[in-house]
Amino acid sequence: MTANSTKAITSLTIQPITTSATYTANRSWLASLHGTDQTETVTIDASKLTAGTHYVASTDSAQPYSRVLSGVPLGRITASGLYGPYDPAAVDGRQVLAGLVFDETLFAPGQPKIPCALLWHGVARTAKIPGGIDPTKVTFSPAGGALIRFV
């Protein structure tokens, strides 16, 4: 090229595209607003959750976040202080009901810990609890357990 030559400049037009999605928590399990103004923030151990029972795995490549379902019963894991799905047969602390996940919570694939709001006292419809719960097997603890009445 000579000093007087000109180069053709190709211009690019960048047009950002924005998408949004709205998720509304399914709180059909909630039988009363009692306690909903006093939720507690806790952290879930993601490795304890089961897809299809405790959370909905994302199938959307544009929005890869999975959702922990509202209403999932949780217990506190003694060794780590994290929370996992309540299990009356567990021996790691989850056999004591700590409360129910209040809001559906988004989490990224591979995320080991998931923050969520815990409803620790209130009224819940037993038949609508994700994954189910047998209230006759619920162990309550005055030292940090849930105060949930099941109807």
N, C-alpha and C positions, 0 to 999 in steps of 0.2 A: 504494500500500500504506500502511496505517496502522501506527502504532508497535506496535500489539498484534497485527498479522497475523504469521503464521508462514509460512515458506517450506518447502515440502517439500524435503527433502534426499534426493537419490538416492545410495545408497551403491554403490560398485563393489567387486567382489571380484576381486582380482588373483590368479591362480593360475599361477605360473611353470611352464613346461614345460621339462623338460630331456631332451635326447637325447644319445646318445653313439654313436660308431662305433669299431670296432676294426679296425685294419689290421695285417696281419702281412706283413712283407717276404718276398717270394718269393726265397729265396736258393738255388734249385736249381742255380745256377751255381757255388756255393761247393763246392769239392772237399775242403777241409781247413779246420780251425779255425786253422791256422798263420797268424799275422799279424793275426787278428781282435781281439786285445787291444792292438794298437798302431796304430789308425787315426789319421788326421790330419784336422783340420778344414780344409776348403777352401771357396771360394765359386765357384759356377757362374754364368756369364753366361747368363741365361735366354733371351736372343735367339738363342742358338746351338742350342737344343734343338728337336726335331721331335716334335710330338704323335703318339702311336701308336707311335713308335720309342723315344724316350727318356723320355717321360712319358705318364701317363694323365690326360687332361683330365677335370675333374669335370663330371658331368651332373646333379648333385644340387644344387638351389637352396638347400637347408638346409645344405649343406656344400660351399661353392664351391671348396675347395682342390684343386688338381691334385697328382699324385704323380710325382716323379722316380723311375724304377724302380731297384731295387737291381741292381747288376751292370753298369750302363752304364759303358763305358770312357771315361776322361777324359784330356785333355791340357791342359797349361798354356799359355794364350795369352800370348805373350811381352810384347806391348805393354801389356796391362792387368794381368797377374798373376792374372786370373780363369781359370776352367777351363771348357772346353767339350768336346763329344763328340770323342773321339779320331778322327782322320781321317788315314790314312797319306799322302793326297794334299795335305793342308793345307800351308801355308807360313807360318802364323802362330804356330807352336809346338805346335799340337795334333797334329802328326805324330809327336811323341814321347809314348808312353804314360806317363801319370803314375800311373795306378791305376784302380780300379773303385769306383763308388758302393757303399758298404757297406749303408747303411740306406735304405729308401724315404723320401723327404723330401717333406713337404707344402709347397706354396707357393701364395700368393694370386694371383688373376688380375692380370696387369700388373706383378707383382713383378719387377724387373730383375735382382736378384741372389739366389741361393739357397744358403744354407749347407748343407754335407753332410759326412758322414764318408767319407774316402777310404781304401780298402784299398790300400796301396802295395806290400805284399809278401804273397804267399800262393800258393794253388793254385786255379785256376778251370777249370770245364768249358767248353770252347770252344763246344760246341753249345748251351749254355744262356745265353750272353751276349745281353742285349737288344740288338737291332739287328745282332747278329752281329759277328764279328771273324775276321780271317785271321791266325793267329799267325806265318805266314811273312813277313808284311809289317810286323810290329811292330818299331819302332825303340826300343831301350833306350838309356838314357843314364845313366852312372854319376854324373852331376852332377844328380841329382834325378828320374830316371825311375823307373818301376815295376820291381819285381822279382817279376813274376808268372810262374808256370809254368803253361802251358796244357796240359790233358790231354783 
